Amino acid sequence: MEASVRTGRLAGLYWLLSAVAGGYGLSFVRGSVIVAGDAAATAANVTGDEFGYRVAIVGILLGQVLMVFFALAIYRLFRESHRPLATVFLTSVLMSVTVAVVNTFNHFGAILVLSQVEYLRAFTTEQLQAMAMVFLRMSNIGQALLEIFWVPYFAAFGVLALKSGRLPKYCGVMMLAMSAGFAINLVDKFLVPQFHPALFTQIAMSFGALGGIPTILWLLIKGVREVHADSADLVD
């Protein structure tokens, strides 16, 4: 039992640190670097605080590494309860991490085209600024692509929480709501992007906060409940 509680608390710590590191990186890039519709201003933000921009990229990458450890801890806790669902959860997180890491090439690409190296002098300043903006806009698309895997990730985690009894039912319900929220958000982004995409993103992230924060706190403080095999309401 003590091992399960310890593993649950570690899972909560990994998830919290991942959210802080990755959230800082994404918020810095979106809030302090990208200026919508203004490639020159965006380029100036990248070159004006390149170190801060690189720290943000490192934060994103660190967040993904921590997500791997979080996923492995959760898989360890739930694999005996329902291995197929635990496997769906682990696979979804790993796929999301893979896309996120590959997506950082876009962030580094913006630095590269603005680096004023010799072979880029064939392009005008305006062209290089436009290319940097394209890379940063592509990073937003990459973020949307990785969120595809958040849908089965939160759905599997939610069902595991509900069926196992190792987490409060509220956490399971809210994670299912998070899954549905991101699914709707992705449909809007990919099929009808002109229909208030920012609103749907805010709704999805709100569900994420309502489900993610209580679950992180529960894991950090309580770990997970111990459930005897003969009383678990699960099927393998």
N, C-alpha and C positions, 0 to 999 in steps of 0.2 A: 504493500500500500504506500509506504513512504517513497518507494522508487517512482510510482505513478504520480504522486503529488509533486515530487521534485522535477520529473519530466514535464508535467503540465506547467509548472512555474517557469521552467526554461523555455517552453514553447511560447508562453506569454511574453517573456523578456525578448526573445528573438523577434517576435511579431512587433512589439513596441519599438525596438531599436530600428527595425526595418522600416516601419512607418515614419519614424522621425527622420532617418537618413534619406530615404527615398522621397519623402514628402518635402523636405527642405530643398533637395536638388530640383525637383519638378517645379516647385513654387518659385524658386529663384529664376529658373530659365523662363518660365511663363510670365512672371511678374516683374522681373528686373531686367530682362534681356530683350524679349520679343516685344516690338512695338507694332501693333497690327497695321498693315498697309504702308509701313515706312521702313524700307530696306536700309536706307542710310542710317537712320537712328538705331535700328537693330544692330547693324554692323558696328556702330560706334560704341554700343553697350558691350559688345563682345570684346573688342580691342581695348576699350577703356578700363575694363576690369577683367582681364583674361584670367588672372589667378582665381578670382571669385567664381568665374564661370567654370574653371577646371575643378574647383572644390565641389561645385554643384554636380558635375559629372561623376566625380568620385563618390559623392553621396548617393547618387542613383545606383551606381555599381555596388557599393557596400550594402545598400538596401536589398539588392537582389541576392547577394551572397547570404545575407541573414535570412532571407525568405527560404532558401534551400534548407537551412538548419531548422527553421520553424516547421517546414513541411515534413521533414524526416521525424521530428519529435511528435507531431500529431499522428503521423502514420504509425509510429511505434505504439502510441497510446490506443489507437482504434483498430489496428489490424486484426486482433483476436476477436473483436466484436463483429466486424463485418469487413472482411478483407477486400471484396470487390469495390465497395464504396471508398474504402481507405486508399485503394490503388487509383481510383478515378481522381480522388483529391490530390494525391501525390503527383500523378502524371500531369494534371492540369496546372499545378503550381510550377512544376519544372518546365513545362511548355511556355508558361507566362514569363518565367525568368529568362529562358532562352531568347524569346523575342525581345525582351527588354534590354538584354545585354547587346544583342545585335543592333538594336535601335540606337545605342549610344554612338555608333559610327556616324550617324547624322550630326550629332553634337560636335564630334571631333572634325567632321567635314567642314562645318562652319568655321572652325579655327583655321583649318588648312587653307581654305580659299582666301582668307583674310590675312594670311601670314606674310604676304609680300615676298615670297620666294621668287627666284629668278625666272623659273619656267612659267609663272603665272602672269608675267608682265605683258604677255600677248593680249590679255584682257584689259578692258578699261575698268576704272574704279567702280563705275556704276554696274558693270556686268558682274564683278566680283561680289559686290554687295547683294545683288539680286540672287546670285548662286548661294550665298550664305543664308539668305532668307528662305530659299527653296529647301535647303538642308533642314532648317529649323521647322519649317512647315511639314516636311516629311517626318520629322520626329513626332509631331502630333498625330500623324496617321499611324506611325508605329505604335504609339500609345493606345490608339483605338484597336489595333490588331491584337495587342497582348490582352486587352480587356475581353476579347472573345473567350479566353480561357478562364477568366474570372467567373464566368457564368457557371460552368460545371464545378469549379473550385468551391464557390460559396454554396452551391446547391448540395454537393456531396457533404461538405462540412456541416451544413444545416441539418440534413437528414441524419447524419451520424450523431449529432448532438441530441436530436429528438429521440432517436431510437435507443441510444445507449444509456441515457439517463446520467451520463457523466458530466454534462453541462446543463445549466438551467434551460428550460424549454423556451424562455424568451430569447436566448441566444440563438437557438436553432431556428425559431420563427423569423427572427430578424435577418439571419443569414440567407434564408430562403427569399425574403423580401429583397435583400441586396442582389441576389442572383437575378430575380425578375427585373429589378430596376436597371441593372447593367444590360440585360437582354433588350429591354425596350430602348435604352439609350443607344445601343449599337444599331438597332434597326433604323432609328431616326438618323444617326450619323451616316450610315451607308446608303440608305434608300431615299430619305427625304431630308437632306442636310439643310434645306432652306426653312424647315419647320422648327424654329426655336431650339437648335441643338444645345445652346448654353443652358437653357432651362432644364432640359432632360438630363444633362450632365450634373447640374446642381442637385436635382432630385435623387439621382443615383448615388452621388457622393453623400447626400444627407442620410439615405438609408445605410450607407457604409459606416457613417459615424455612429448612428443609432445602434447598429449591430456590432460593429468592430470594437468600439471603445469599451462597452460593458464586458464583452467576451475577453478582451485583453486583460482588463482589470480582474475579472474572475480567475483567469488562469494565473495571473501574477500573485493573487492573494490566497486563493483556495486550491489552485492546481486543478485536479479533476476528482470527481467522486469515484469511490470504489464501488463497482457493481459486480455482484456474484454471477458467475456464468449461468447458474440455474434460474436466475431471475431476470436475466437480460431479455428484452423484447426484440430479438434480432433473428434474422435468418442469414445463413451463409450462402 
